[in-house]
């Protein structure tokens, strides 16, 4: 504390007035000593003028006395401090409280809550001052002022009872902290999480009824909505990476000039701007001043700063997310972190909606795909029933078994026949449902048996693997799987570890007994394996396990390994 008087002023207070007066008498030649009779008077004098020092005398130092002794220190702290009386009135406060409440006038004498205007008490204690006085213990709560200002309030009772008697709280020390930044960041994190849920919020029926173009348009509108309303960015560009050409194709562009929107960019750290650098390195990039950044290439006409993050899924870059601002240094590290989090949600939504290059199904072939999707399961059931009949009529009249074999062959030909008819009726200007770029040489015409009790998984297996040229059949359980494997040659079996009748390692072992050379790939959901089935299967020689939800390229990689000959593998390693 400072004092402009030529004679330093000292405030002296003690529970024993005689000692205080004796002290004042000794110092009267050098100091102006003020000796109030009570703590209340001491606070009033302290608020009314400045003192060079505080002196408390007596054998016991009460909490109220310690507050007076620390009065000068409290003025320097970053938290707001107030001494509050029983009527909830402010008896004293430090300068920081004025700054926190944007006030130039003292709050002394005002109700504590009036210092903040009309705050909303958010809890956890909705009456912290009453709790501190009534319960005699510290109480905490959060106040909201307006839309974006939050204060944490901690009220601690001050006891000043006579020695030997039960102490009663006479005052509260209330500490006020501005926690707006922390609360707003927490709110934004929650909002980003909710946005991620909504981005991918499509029912199976909606997915079935919507075309790929419809899904893309819907997702783009949601991304733009959250980017503008949640992150408050008006200029945004999203590009997806073509894995074959390394070209970055625009998916969404708002606020960018025409040249920037049509500019050809590749995932290359050289000569492809910030976007190319981010796509090539997988690292986010904060451009604080576009005029002095060697990587930046003009995007928005008035852009002065930009922020670009990679779209990543399972540590693999498949696109970029870029926002720009007309102000220099408009973005900070917090903005970078929030955009990275939002980009992760976008990546998951894009993957869910199958917007990656491997999932480009032509509208011209939707009718063919629909027919194949509808007949796949009935055809599989016919194959299962016919195989059962064949196995149980072995040794019977050869004419019967030959007819059953003929039924099996014709049934298996049905799907290929539908595919050929669909190709013939497809308009010449249209594109195929399975572009040539998606047919993998190692997978083309390979026979894959998929074993899973989930109807959706079996249907998805038909649709997905057919795109890569595979002939797919399915089984519901282990018995059906073994029956089919005994009577027909498959190039690989893809089996869930949790079937209704057998565990994963049992399926693996029985299939190896049927055909020691048959590749078996096991699947498990989210690493769930309470019976250590995967461990047991690996001990028996299993080398391929997929953890749901797995990426399409992971499945393709495992199947191609299963189909590859030693010569193919040697060529890949070379």
C-alpha positions in Angstrom: 0.0 0.0 0.0 1.1 3.5 -0.7 0.4 6.8 1.1 0.7 10.3 -0.2 0.8 11.9 3.3 4.2 13.2 4.5 3.7 11.3 7.8 3.1 7.5 7.1 -0.3 6.2 8.2 -0.6 2.9 10.0 -3.8 1.1 10.8 -3.6 -0.7 14.1 -6.2 -3.3 15.2 -6.4 -5.8 17.9 -8.8 -7.8 20.0 -7.3 -6.1 23.1 -7.8 -2.3 22.7 -5.2 -1.5 25.4 -2.4 -3.1 23.5 -3.4 -1.3 20.3 -3.4 2.0 22.1 0.0 1.3 23.8 1.4 0.6 20.3 -0.1 3.8 18.9 1.5 5.8 21.8 4.9 4.4 21.0 4.7 5.3 17.3 2.9 8.6 17.4 6.1 10.6 16.9 6.9 8.9 13.6 3.6 7.7 12.2 0.0 8.7 12.1 -1.6 5.7 13.9 -5.3 4.9 13.4 -6.9 2.6 16.0 -10.5 1.6 15.2 -12.5 -0.1 18.0 -13.9 -3.0 15.9 -13.2 -5.0 12.8 -16.1 -3.3 11.0 -14.6 0.1 11.8 -11.2 -1.1 10.6 -12.7 -2.2 7.2 -14.5 1.2 6.8 -11.3 3.1 7.5 -9.3 0.8 5.2 -11.7 1.5 2.4 -11.8 5.2 3.0 -8.0 5.9 2.8 -4.6 4.5 2.0 -2.1 3.3 4.6 1.6 2.6 4.7 1.1 -0.5 6.8 -1.2 -2.6 8.9 -0.5 -3.9 12.4 -2.5 -6.5 14.3 -1.8 -7.0 17.9 -3.0 -9.6 20.4 -2.2 -13.2 21.2 -4.5 -14.7 18.5 -4.5 -13.8 14.8 -8.0 -14.3 13.4 -8.8 -14.9 9.8 -10.3 -11.5 9.5 -7.1 -10.0 10.9 -5.0 -12.0 8.4 -7.2 -10.5 5.6 -6.3 -7.0 6.8 -2.6 -7.9 7.0 -2.7 -9.2 3.5 -4.7 -6.2 2.1 -1.9 -4.8 0.0 -0.9 -8.2 -1.4 -4.5 -9.0 -2.4 -4.5 -5.9 -4.6 -1.8 -7.4 -6.8 -3.3 -10.8 -7.4 -5.0 -11.8 -10.6 -8.1 -13.1 -8.9 -10.8 -10.8 -7.6 -11.3 -10.7 -3.8 -14.2 -9.4 -1.8 -15.1 -9.4 1.9 -18.9 -10.0 2.1 -21.1 -9.3 5.1 -24.2 -11.1 6.4 -26.5 -9.0 4.2 -24.5 -10.2 1.2 -23.0 -6.7 0.9 -19.5 -6.0 -0.2 -17.4 -4.7 2.7 -14.1 -4.6 0.9 -12.7 -5.7 -2.4 -9.4 -5.5 -4.3 -8.8 -3.6 -7.6 -8.9 -6.8 -9.6 -12.6 -7.3 -8.9 -13.3 -3.9 -10.5 -11.5 -4.9 -13.7 -13.2 -8.3 -13.8 -16.6 -6.6 -13.6 -15.7 -3.7 -16.0 -16.5 -1.1 -13.3 -14.8 2.1 -12.4 -16.8 2.7 -9.2 -16.3 0.9 -5.9 -18.6 -2.0 -5.2 -18.4 -1.4 -1.4 -21.9 -1.4 0.0 -23.5 -3.1 -3.0 -24.9 -6.6 -3.0 -22.3 -9.0 -4.2 -24.3 -10.3 -7.1 -25.1 -6.7 -8.2 -21.4 -6.3 -9.0 -22.0 -8.6 -12.0 -25.2 -7.0 -13.3 -27.7 -9.9 -13.6 -25.6 -13.0 -13.5 -27.0 -16.5 -13.9 -25.9 -19.0 -11.2 -25.0 -22.3 -12.9 -24.0 -24.3 -9.9 -22.9 -26.8 -8.6 -24.0 -24.7 -5.6 -26.8 -22.4 -6.5 -26.6 -20.4 -3.3 -22.9 -20.3 -2.5 -23.1 -17.4 -0.1 -25.9 -18.9 1.9 -24.1 -22.2 2.0 -20.9 -20.7 3.3 -22.7 -18.7 6.0 -25.1 -21.4 7.0 -22.9 -24.5 6.8 -19.7 -22.8 7.8 -17.8 -24.3 4.9 -16.4 -23.3 1.5 -18.9 -23.2 -1.3 -18.3 -22.9 -5.0 -20.4 -22.0 -8.0 -20.1 -20.6 -11.6 -21.7 -17.3 -12.7 -22.6 -16.6 -16.3 -22.8 -13.0 -17.5 -24.0 -12.5 -21.0 -23.2 -15.2 -23.6 -19.5 -15.6 -23.3 -18.4 -14.5 -19.8 -18.0 -17.0 -16.9 -16.8 -16.5 -13.4 -15.9 -19.1 -10.8 -16.9 -18.0 -7.3 -15.5 -19.5 -4.1 -16.9 -18.3 -0.8 -15.0 -19.1 2.4 -16.4 -18.2 5.9 -14.4 -15.9 8.2 -14.7 -16.8 11.9 -14.1 -14.1 14.6 -15.6 -15.7 17.7 -14.4 -15.3 21.3 -11.9 -17.9 22.5 -13.7 -20.8 24.2 -17.0 -20.2 22.5 -18.5 -21.7 19.4 -17.3 -19.7 16.4 -19.9 -18.2 14.1 -19.0 -17.0 10.6 -19.2 -13.2 10.5 -17.9 -12.6 7.0 -17.1 -14.4 3.8 -13.9 -14.1 1.8 -15.1 -14.5 -1.8 -12.6 -15.3 -4.6 -13.7 -14.5 -8.1 -11.8 -16.0 -11.2 -12.5 -15.4 -14.8 -12.9 -18.9 -16.3 -14.5 -17.8 -19.6 -11.7 -19.2 -21.8 -11.8 -22.6 -20.1 -15.6 -22.8 -20.2 -15.9 -21.7 -23.8 -13.2 -24.2 -24.9 -15.0 -27.0 -23.1 -18.3 -25.9 -24.7 -16.7 -25.9 -28.1 -15.2 -29.3 -27.6 -18.6 -30.7 -26.6 -20.2 -28.9 -29.6 -17.6 -30.4 -32.0 -18.3 -33.9 -30.6 -22.1 -33.4 -31.1 -21.4 -32.0 -34.6 -19.5 -35.2 -35.4 -22.5 -37.3 -34.3 -24.8 -35.3 -36.4 -22.5 -35.4 -39.5 -22.8 -39.1 -39.6 -26.4 -39.3 -38.4 -28.1 -41.3 -41.2 -30.3 -44.2 -40.6 -29.7 -47.4 -42.6 -32.9 -46.8 -44.5 -31.7 -43.3 -45.5 -28.4 -44.7 -46.7 -30.3 -47.3 -48.8 -32.6 -44.7 -50.4 -30.0 -41.9 -51.0 -27.7 -41.9 -53.9 -24.0 -41.2 -53.5 -24.6 -37.7 -54.8 -27.3 -37.1 -52.3 -25.1 -38.2 -49.5 -22.3 -35.9 -50.6 -24.6 -32.9 -50.9 -26.1 -33.6 -47.4 -22.7 -34.0 -45.8 -21.4 -30.8 -47.5 -24.4 -28.8 -46.2 -23.8 -30.1 -42.6 -20.1 -29.4 -42.8 -20.7 -25.8 -44.0 -23.3 -25.2 -41.3 -21.1 -26.3 -38.4 -18.0 -24.5 -39.9 -19.9 -21.2 -40.0 -22.0 -21.5 -36.9 -19.8 -23.4 -34.6 -16.2 -22.4 -35.6 -17.4 -19.1 -37.1 -15.4 -19.4 -40.3 -17.0 -18.1 -43.5 -14.3 -19.0 -46.0 -13.7 -22.7 -46.3 -12.3 -25.2 -48.8 -12.2 -29.0 -48.5 -10.3 -31.2 -50.9 -10.1 -35.0 -51.1 -7.0 -36.8 -52.2 -7.1 -39.2 -55.2 -4.8 -42.0 -54.0 -3.8 -43.0 -57.5 -3.0 -39.6 -59.0 -2.2 -37.7 -55.7 -4.5 -35.0 -57.0 -6.5 -33.0 -54.5 -10.0 -32.7 -55.9 -12.3 -30.0 -54.5 -15.3 -31.3 -52.4 -16.5 -28.0 -50.9 -15.5 -24.4 -51.5 -17.2 -21.3 -50.1 -15.7 -17.8 -50.2 -12.8 -18.8 -52.5 -12.3 -17.0 -55.7 -13.0 -18.8 -59.0 -9.4 -19.4 -59.9 -8.6 -20.9 -56.5 -11.6 -23.3 -56.7 -10.5 -24.7 -60.1 -6.8 -24.7 -59.4 -5.2 -28.2 -59.8 -3.3 -29.1 -56.7 -1.4 -32.3 -55.8 -0.2 -33.7 -52.5 3.3 -32.3 -52.9 5.2 -30.0 -50.4 6.7 -28.1 -53.4 4.8 -25.7 -55.7 1.3 -26.7 -54.5 0.7 -24.2 -51.8 -0.2 -24.8 -48.2 -2.8 -27.3 -49.2 -0.3 -29.5 -51.1 2.2 -29.2 -48.2 -0.4 -30.3 -45.6 -1.6 -33.2 -47.8 1.9 -34.4 -48.4 3.2 -34.1 -44.9 0.1 -34.8 -42.8 1.0 -31.7 -40.7 -1.3 -28.8 -40.0 -0.2 -25.3 -41.1 -0.9 -21.9 -39.6 -0.2 -19.0 -42.0 -0.3 -15.8 -40.0 0.5 -13.5 -42.8 -0.3 -14.6 -46.4 1.7 -11.7 -47.9 4.9 -13.0 -46.3 4.4 -16.7 -46.4 6.3 -18.5 -49.2 4.0 -21.5 -49.3 0.7 -19.6 -49.6 -1.1 -19.4 -52.9 -4.1 -17.0 -53.2 -7.3 -18.6 -52.1 -9.9 -16.1 -50.9 -9.5 -12.6 -52.6 -9.1 -10.7 -49.3 -7.3 -13.4 -47.3 -4.6 -12.2 -44.9 -4.2 -15.4 -42.9 -5.1 -19.0 -43.2 -5.3 -22.3 -41.3 -5.1 -25.7 -43.0 -5.3 -29.2 -41.4 -5.2 -32.7 -42.9 -8.3 -34.9 -43.1 -6.9 -38.2 -41.6 -8.3 -41.6 -41.0 -6.3 -44.2 -39.2 -3.1 -42.1 -39.6 -3.6 -41.8 -43.4 -4.2 -38.5 -45.1 -7.1 -38.5 -47.6 -7.8 -34.7 -47.8 -7.4 -31.2 -46.5 -9.6 -28.7 -44.7 -8.7 -25.0 -45.2 -10.2 -21.8 -43.7 -9.1 -18.2 -44.4 -9.6 -14.8 -42.8 -9.3 -11.2 -44.1 -7.3 -10.4 -40.9 -3.6 -11.0 -40.2 -2.9 -13.4 -37.4 -6.6 -14.2 -37.1 -5.9 -17.8 -35.9 -4.2 -19.1 -32.8 -3.1 -22.5 -31.5 -6.5 -23.0 -30.0 -8.1 -22.5 -33.4 -5.7 -25.0 -34.8 -6.6 -27.6 -32.2 -10.4 -27.1 -32.7 -10.1 -27.3 -36.5 -8.1 -30.6 -36.1 -10.8 -32.0 -33.9 -13.5 -31.0 -36.3 -11.5 -32.4 -39.2 -11.4 -35.8 -37.5 -15.2 -35.8 -37.2 -15.4 -34.9 -40.9 -13.1 -37.7 -41.8 -15.2 -40.2 -39.9 -18.4 -38.9 -41.6 -16.7 -39.1 -45.0 -15.7 -42.7 -44.4 -19.1 -43.6 -43.1 -20.8 -42.2 -46.2 -18.2 -44.0 -48.4 -17.0 -40.9 -50.1 -13.5 -42.2 -50.7 -12.3 -43.3 -54.1 -13.1 -46.9 -53.5 -16.8 -46.1 -53.1 -17.9 -44.5 -56.4 -20.9 -46.4 -57.6 -22.5 -45.2 -60.8 -26.1 -44.1 -60.8 -26.5 -45.8 -64.2 -26.0 -49.2 -62.6 -28.2 -48.8 -59.5 -30.9 -51.1 -60.9 -28.3 -53.9 -61.5 -26.8 -53.4 -58.1 -30.3 -53.5 -56.5 -31.1 -56.8 -58.2 -27.8 -58.3 -57.2 -28.3 -57.1 -53.6 -31.8 -58.6 -53.5 -30.9 -62.0 -54.9 -27.6 -62.5 -53.1 -29.0 -63.9 -49.9 -31.7 -66.1 -51.5 -29.0 -67.5 -53.8 -26.7 -68.2 -50.9 -29.5 -70.0 -49.1 -30.2 -72.2 -52.2 -26.5 -73.0 -52.4 -26.5 -73.9 -48.7 -29.5 -76.2 -49.0 -28.3 -77.8 -52.2 -24.9 -78.5 -50.7 -26.6 -80.1 -47.7 -28.7 -82.3 -50.0 -25.6 -83.3 -52.0 -23.6 -84.3 -48.9 -26.5 -86.3 -47.5 -27.3 -88.1 -50.8 -23.8 -89.3 -51.5 -23.9 -92.9 -52.5 -27.4 -92.5 -53.7 -28.5 -92.7 -57.4 -25.9 -90.9 -59.5 -28.6 -89.2 -61.4 -29.8 -87.5 -58.2 -26.4 -86.3 -57.2 -25.7 -85.1 -60.7 -28.9 -83.1 -60.8 -28.0 -81.5 -57.4 -24.6 -80.6 -58.7 -26.2 -79.0 -61.8 -28.5 -77.0 -59.5 -25.5 -75.7 -57.6 -23.7 -74.7 -60.8 -26.7 -72.9 -62.3 -27.4 -71.2 -59.0 -23.9 -69.9 -58.8 -24.1 -68.7 -62.4 -27.2 -66.5 -61.6 -25.1 -63.6 -60.1 -22.7 -63.6 -63.1 -25.7 -63.7 -65.5 -27.3 -60.7 -63.8 -24.0 -58.8 -63.9 -23.6 -59.5 -67.7 -27.2 -58.4 -68.4 -26.7 -55.2 -66.4 -23.6 -54.5 -68.4 -25.5 -55.0 -71.7 -28.4 -52.7 -70.7 -26.2 -50.0 -69.3 -26.2 -46.8 -71.5 -23.0 -46.4 -73.3 -22.6 -42.9 -71.9 -22.9 -44.2 -68.4 -20.2 -45.6 -66.1 -20.0 -49.0 -64.7 -21.0 -49.8 -61.2 -17.5 -51.3 -60.8 -15.0 -49.0 -62.7 -12.0 -50.8 -64.2 -9.8 -48.9 -61.7 -11.6 -50.8 -58.8 -11.1 -54.3 -60.2 -7.9 -55.6 -58.6 -6.1 -58.3 -60.6 -5.3 -60.4 -57.6 -9.0 -60.3 -56.5 -10.8 -60.7 -59.9 -12.9 -63.9 -60.0 -11.6 -65.1 -56.6 -14.1 -67.0 -54.6 -14.6 -65.7 -51.0 -16.7 -67.3 -48.3 -17.9 -64.7 -45.7 -19.1 -66.2 -42.4 -21.0 -63.8 -40.1 -24.3 -64.0 -38.1 -25.1 -60.4 -38.9 -27.3 -59.9 -42.0 -26.0 -56.4 -42.7 -22.4 -57.7 -42.7 -23.2 -60.4 -45.2 -25.0 -58.0 -47.5 -22.2 -55.5 -47.2 -19.7 -58.2 -48.1 -21.5 -59.0 -51.3 -21.7 -55.4 -52.4 -18.2 -54.4 -51.4 -16.2 -57.4 -52.6 -18.1 -57.6 -55.8 -16.8 -54.2 -56.7 -13.3 -55.6 -56.7 -14.2 -58.6 -58.9 -14.7 -61.3 -56.2 -17.4 -64.0 -56.3 -18.9 -63.9 -52.8 -20.9 -66.5 -50.9 -22.0 -66.3 -47.3 -22.8 -68.5 -44.3 -24.6 -67.7 -41.1 -22.6 -70.0 -38.8 -19.8 -72.5 -38.5 -21.8 -75.6 -39.6 -22.8 -73.9 -42.9 -19.2 -72.7 -43.4 -17.8 -76.2 -43.0 -20.5 -77.7 -45.2 -19.7 -75.3 -48.0 -15.9 -75.6 -47.6 -16.1 -79.4 -47.9 -18.0 -79.3 -51.2 -16.6 -76.3 -53.0 -13.2 -74.6 -53.6 -12.8 -71.1 -52.1 -9.8 -68.9 -52.4 -10.3 -67.4 -48.9 -12.6 -67.5 -46.0 -13.5 -64.3 -44.0 -15.0 -65.3 -40.7 -16.2 -63.5 -37.6 -14.8 -64.9 -34.3 -18.2 -64.9 -32.6 -20.6 -67.2 -34.3 -23.7 -68.9 -32.8 -22.1 -72.3 -32.7 -18.3 -72.0 -33.0 -15.5 -69.6 -31.8 -13.0 -68.1 -34.1 -10.1 -70.5 -33.3 -12.4 -73.5 -33.7 -13.5 -72.2 -37.1 -9.8 -71.7 -38.1 -8.8 -75.2 -37.0 -11.7 -77.0 -38.7 -11.2 -75.2 -42.0 -7.5 -76.1 -41.9 -8.5 -79.8 -41.4 -10.7 -79.5 -44.5 -8.1 -77.7 -46.6 -4.7 -77.0 -45.1 -3.9 -74.5 -47.8 -7.2 -72.5 -47.5 -6.4 -68.9 -46.3 -8.6 -67.9 -43.3 -9.0 -64.3 -42.2 -10.7 -63.7 -38.8 -12.8 -60.6 -37.9 -13.5 -59.2 -34.5 -15.5 -56.1 -33.4 -13.6 -53.4 -31.6 -11.0 -55.8 -30.2 -13.6 -57.8 -28.3 -12.2 -61.3 -27.6 -13.1 -62.4 -24.1 -12.2 -66.1 -24.8 -8.8 -65.2 -26.3 -10.0 -66.8 -29.6 -7.6 -64.7 -31.7 -4.6 -65.6 -29.5 -5.5 -69.3 -29.8 -6.0 -69.0 -33.6 -2.6 -67.3 -34.0 -1.0 -70.0 -32.0 -2.5 -72.5 -34.5 -1.0 -70.5 -37.4 -3.6 -67.7 -38.2 -1.8 -64.7 -39.7 -4.6 -62.4 -40.7 -7.0 -60.6 -38.3 -9.2 -57.6 -39.0 -10.6 -55.4 -36.2 -14.0 -53.9 -36.9 -14.6 -51.3 -38.1 -11.7 -51.8 -40.5 -10.9 -49.7 -43.6 -11.7 -51.1 -47.1 -8.0 -50.9 -48.0 -7.1 -53.1 -45.0 -9.6 -55.7 -46.1 -8.3 -55.5 -49.7 -4.7 -55.8 -48.5 -5.4 -59.0 -46.4 -7.3 -60.6 -49.3 -4.6 -59.8 -51.8 -2.1 -61.4 -49.5 -4.3 -64.5 -49.3 -4.7 -64.7 -53.1 -1.1 -63.9 -54.0 1.2 -66.6 -55.3 4.9 -66.8 -54.2 5.8 -65.2 -57.5 3.4 -62.3 -56.8 4.8 -61.8 -53.3 8.3 -61.8 -54.6 7.4 -59.2 -57.2 5.8 -57.0 -54.6 8.8 -57.2 -52.3 11.1 -56.4 -55.2 
